């Protein structure tokens, strides 16, 4: 099953982001909410199904937390570290971790499995992005 264009996600990121960078992430990643670690942890403690409900409601939340803290880390779909205009993907359930991008280039199509050079989506696959040509299936271009 292909991933939707903007998948629901729980994103952990370092706590020291300035409000301007938070606004950029909200716009580029279509975030539903930004919260601190204490709020997220309290929500999980009150309702252990809280992360699942985020996914069911098609939301994307960003949790500002100390990345050394492993509390509830298993619920993070993506973990970012942002500093000096760059963002490193430390963990990623949608694709490979280890990428580093400029904050201005951090969009879902750079996080969710792509782009993969030399591959393209078959006609039956949704979504298909002609420009970047990536898909959850690695189908050679013919």
HUBEL-V913494 format. One record per pair of residues at least 12 apart in sequence whose ideal C-beta (glycine too) atoms are under 10 Angstrom apart, sorted by the first residue. I is the first residue (numbers start at 0). J is the second residue. Records with the same first field share a line. If there is no record, write none. Layout:
I: J + J
This chain:
0: 125 + 135
1: 111 + 112 + 120 + 123 + 124 + 125 + 126 + 127 + 134 + 135 + 136
2: 93 + 94 + 107 + 110 + 111 + 112 + 113 + 125 + 126 + 134 + 135
3: 57 + 107 + 111 + 125 + 126
4: 29 + 107 + 108 + 111 + 125 + 126 + 128
5: 28 + 29 + 57 + 59 + 106 + 107 + 108 + 111
6: 54 + 57 + 59 + 76 + 77 + 92 + 93 + 107 + 110 + 111
7: 31 + 50 + 51 + 52 + 53 + 54 + 55 + 56 + 57 + 58 + 59 + 60 + 76
8: 28 + 29 + 30 + 31 + 50 + 53 + 54 + 57 + 58 + 59 + 60 + 61 + 75 + 76 + 77 + 91 + 92 + 93 + 107 + 110 + 111
9: 39 + 43 + 49 + 50 + 53 + 54 + 58 + 59 + 60 + 61 + 62 + 71 + 74 + 75 + 76 + 77 + 78 + 92
10: 24 + 28 + 30 + 33 + 59 + 60 + 61 + 62 + 63 + 75 + 76 + 77 + 78 + 79 + 110
11: 36 + 39 + 60 + 61 + 62 + 63 + 64 + 65 + 66 + 68 + 71 + 72 + 74 + 75 + 76 + 77 + 78 + 79 + 80 + 89 + 90
12: 24 + 33 + 61 + 62 + 63 + 64 + 66 + 75 + 77 + 78 + 79 + 80 + 81 + 86 + 89
13: 63 + 64 + 65 + 66 + 67 + 78 + 79 + 80 + 81 + 82 + 86 + 87 + 89
14: 35 + 36 + 62 + 63 + 64 + 65 + 66 + 68
15: 63 + 65 + 81 + 82
16: 33 + 61 + 63 + 79 + 81 + 82 + 102
17: 81
18: 33
20: 81 + 82 + 84 + 86 + 102
21: 33 + 61 + 63 + 81
23: 81 + 102 + 103 + 105
24: 59 + 61 + 79 + 81 + 86 + 102 + 105
25: 59 + 61
27: 102 + 103 + 104 + 105 + 106 + 107 + 109
28: 59 + 61 + 77 + 79 + 105 + 106 + 107 + 110
29: 58 + 59 + 106 + 107
30: 58 + 59 + 60 + 61
31: 53 + 56 + 57 + 58 + 59 + 60 + 61
32: 53 + 58 + 59 + 60 + 61 + 62
33: 60 + 61 + 62 + 63
34: 60 + 61 + 62 + 63 + 64
35: 62 + 63 + 64
36: 62 + 63 + 64 + 65 + 68 + 70 + 71
37: 62 + 63 + 64
38: 60 + 62 + 63
39: 53 + 60 + 61 + 62 + 63 + 64 + 70 + 71 + 74 + 75
40: 62 + 64 + 68 + 70 + 71 + 74
42: 60 + 62 + 71
43: 70 + 71 + 74
44: 71
47: 74
49: 71 + 74
50: 71 + 73 + 74 + 75 + 76
51: 74
53: 74 + 76
54: 74 + 76
59: 76 + 77 + 107
60: 76
61: 77 + 79
62: 74 + 75 + 78
64: 78
66: 78 + 79 + 80 + 89 + 90
72: 90
75: 89 + 90 + 91 + 92
76: 90 + 91 + 92 + 93 + 110
77: 89 + 90 + 91 + 92 + 93 + 94 + 96 + 107 + 110 + 111
78: 90 + 91 + 92 + 96
79: 91 + 100 + 102 + 105 + 110
80: 99
81: 100 + 102 + 105
82: 102
83: 101 + 102
84: 101 + 102 + 103
85: 99 + 100 + 101 + 102 + 104 + 105
86: 98 + 99 + 100 + 101 + 102 + 103 + 104 + 105 + 109 + 110
87: 99 + 100
88: 100 + 105 + 109 + 110
91: 110 + 111 + 112
92: 111
93: 107 + 110 + 111 + 112 + 113 + 135
94: 109 + 110 + 111 + 112 + 113 + 115 + 133 + 135
95: 110 + 112 + 115
96: 110
98: 110
108: 126 + 128 + 130 + 131 + 133
109: 131 + 133
111: 126 + 133 + 135
112: 133 + 134 + 135 + 136 + 137
113: 128 + 131 + 132 + 133 + 134 + 135
114: 128 + 130 + 131 + 132 + 133 + 134
115: 131 + 132 + 133 + 134 + 135 + 137 + 138
116: 131 + 132 + 133 + 140
117: 132 + 137 + 139 + 140
118: 132 + 133 + 134 + 136 + 137 + 138 + 139 + 140
119: 131 + 132 + 133 + 134 + 136 + 137 + 138 + 139 + 140 + 141
120: 132 + 133 + 134 + 135 + 136 + 138
121: 134 + 136 + 138 + 141
123: 136
124: 136 + 138
